[in-house]
Amino acid sequence: MPRARANGIELEYEVFGAAGARPLLLIMGLGAQMILWDDEFCATLAARGHHVVRFDNRDVGLSSKVDGWRTLDVVAAMGGWALGRPVAAPYTLSDMASDTVGLLDALGLDAAHVIGASLGGMIAQTVAIEHPRRVLSLTSIMSTTGNPRLPRARPEATAALLRPPPRDREGAMARAVAVFRTIGSPGFPMDEARVRERAGRSFDRCSHPAGAARQMLAVLASGSRVEALRRVTAPTLVIHGTDDPLIPVAAGVETAQLIPGAELMLIEGMGHDLPRAVWGRVIDAITDLTTRARATAAHRRGVVLRSRPR
């Protein structure tokens, strides 16, 4: 797979679909490699008229690692954050948003439809806030605003994520099954074979638990986006499961309430994952958003052109 120089680091990425189609950038969540955007999910988006780009965030997968940061006590940092104390981190969500924009630059894309899941949703929101001209539309999936007053994750969900990382492939697959049994979708059957296969592929590509810890510190250090989200101008879709134990549905509801004109799509029975059974609805909603956003942008360009003196 190709790599791109972006914001002073290198990002591993992959593309699906025709280069001239609507550009669509997928940002994955905490400690998760780009392959968690399923190949079939990406191919279906491409078949619906998108030029799909997925990539490994910094500190995971085959992208650059930010080593040398000694303080990785995430539990202590979470405790301090809950008490309103500042959290030290080697980088922030703003840095990760700049990585994303740097990738667009490297690919020669002026702007893209930006989709993020979980941590990826936080990064996507930050791109829309700090680099509004680079975002044609925003889709925030099972993510949050960073508001410390929102309901917290269920204790069992937090405990599942904080379990010590395994050192072998079989342990990685077993841990993934245990995690998704805890945070996954109670309204849909769990595809254990698929979970194991993705975990095995991720372990084979790169096992780097310290990166996930540093990403968590970045979330805690970045604070709330509540006020900034009120200024987002990109057409926005917010997708959230009603049974998400890790980022409760109230976070998705608040995200949609804060962003002017945002559409909220709640999926009954969905937890903190994207079961195959909901792909059709999600892809339909994303395609509808990108189509409408393109038509709106074309209309605005036409208005500007007609208003210029001939």
Helices and strands as residue ranges (DSSP letters): E 3-6, E 9-16, E 22-27, G 34-36, H 39-47, E 50-55, H 74-82, H 93-106, E 112-117, H 119-130, G 132-134, E 135-141, H 155-161, H 169-183, H 192-205, H 209-222, H 226-229, E 236-241, H 249-258, E 263-267, G 276-278, H 279-307
